[in-house]
Amino acid sequence: MTTRTRARRGLAVVAAALLLAAGCGDDEDEATESSQQDTATEEASGFEGELAGTFSIDPATCDAEGVRGSYFRMIQAGGTAEEGPFVPNTDSSCTDQTYNPLTGGSESGLVTGEFQAPPDPAFDAAGNGLATDIIEPVTFFAVQFAVATSDADGAATPTVTATSGELTGDLSAWTAYYSNLVFNQGAPKPDGSSPGLTAAVSGTIDADTGAYTLDWSSQIVGGAFNDFTGVWHLEGTFTPAG
Amino acid sequence: MSNGARRGASVVALVIGLGLVVAPFAFQMFSRAPQGGDMIDDFEPYMSTEVIERFRGYLDTVDAADAQASDQLQPALADAGAVPAEDFDTTYVQVASLREQWPDVQADMTDLLDTMDRNLDNYDAVASLPPFPLFPWFFVIPGVLVAGAATWALLAGRRGRSTRPAAWVLVALGVGLVLAPVAFQMFSRAPQGGDMIEDFEPMMTRERVQRVQGYFITMGAAEGQLRNQALPALAAAEGATPEETAEAFPQITALSDVWPTIVTDFAPMVSTMSDNVDNFDAVASLPPFPLFPWFFLIPGLLVAGCGVVALTARPAEAGSDTTHDESAAPVTPTPAASDPEADAAPPEGSSP
């Protein structure tokens, strides 16, 4: 073997070593990127697809600037979502008393993937609704209404689905209990219909924080408030189950 | 009377029977009658003097509170420097709204209660009738029986057999149809039902129900504003306790005390009205109630008459013997008995 040959072999080994090192370095970078992507996917996956967990309900704040947080309004029969007229509830703490502030109940808010059934009995002797899991009962015309998710009339288990930060869902089980009367306030209705001013569940969710909004409206079919429409707006943070 | 008359009577009975069967379908009784039954059941909790007087008491309570808000609270708020008299209506919009609307609300609600009150006896009469869902069957079942007996009579005559048993059945069914409305006192109760339907008509409309729903908002919003805003404002201005202010305005306080009860009584009543608008329309679409007993009586008389004709008719071959019992006719059919054409043209002397 000549010196020149040895030198060539030495260069080849060094080059191979460099190439190998370079190759290994690429793998590490890819692995790092892949790991970062996986983490991001895991974070995003908590707020993508069907969301099972708790949609906590931030209480409303009412001041001169308006209403923030979660609330309920009621459109009078024959009204519209834009113009109302909305029912003024003089027991509301808001300046604009057509807004009824909501506060999360003993389970902080709406739990999807399961029913939050009302207690039995659902009313006290004065006709006040007694369910407290989702929201604290709200005084409405001197009588408290409560909310539960009920499987009555074949309503589906509450579901909310996220698609790129947009929320949709089936809250047909959302039910109000007031004055010894039971009002389905879901969207769609348990039979899948959307009568009158009933509007589907829609909203947004922040992929980083889980902060969400949910809106829907549900026209009452039959009973004392036939053709009145409940307008529901929930705000808070979504926490996945488990 | 001839075999032709006997056949004719049977055919008439068959037609009446089929008519009775078809009538409930023609009047959509199978859907409408149960709706009527639902309405009668739903109104039951409200159709009593006690309940109606309780609702009248609620109206009196609202009336007194409305008057006290205008006559005493408004001046008191002005005197205390809380709300100038001229600003009362804009400060307490809901209270002002009740004051403005109350005369109409009171008149309309009183009319509603008066309507219910004067129909208590009518309601009891209708509620004492057999269950509404059975109504169509009261036509279909006798109709099938009458048609069956008439067919039996026709077939028996055609085969030369005795028609007397079938004729007796027709007579019995006819008498039963005649007696049914008497047994159920339909001649008095059905017109009372008609009176109630007529009287309830202005009450059982979507527009009226929606108006009554609005009254709930008007009264409830005013009560809440008096309780949550006006009285506390006066108490604050006078440096009084809420209890002292409440005692000073007993009519307003009485309204607030009873309001939750009003809601729990009022809401189901409005619910009953609202949920029965369609049921009422269904009942109102039935033939007039006073006619119902005649729907039994007239067919009953006709069917019984057909039966009697069939009983008294004599077969052609027995024309010479007026005392001959058809049941004793020979088993082998005679041409006259087996030939329909022969029935149509009986020999002379075949009539009794």
Interface residues (C-beta under 8 A of the other chain):
Chain A: Q76 A77 G78 V87 P88 N89 T90 D91 A126 G127 F141 A142 V143 Y178 S179 N180 L181 G222 G223 A224 F225 N226 D227 F228
Chain B: Q94 V209 Q210 Q213 G214 F216 I217 G220 A221 A222 E223 G224 Q225 R227 N228 Q229 S256 W259 P260 T261 V263 T264 F266 A267 P268 V270 S271 S274 D275
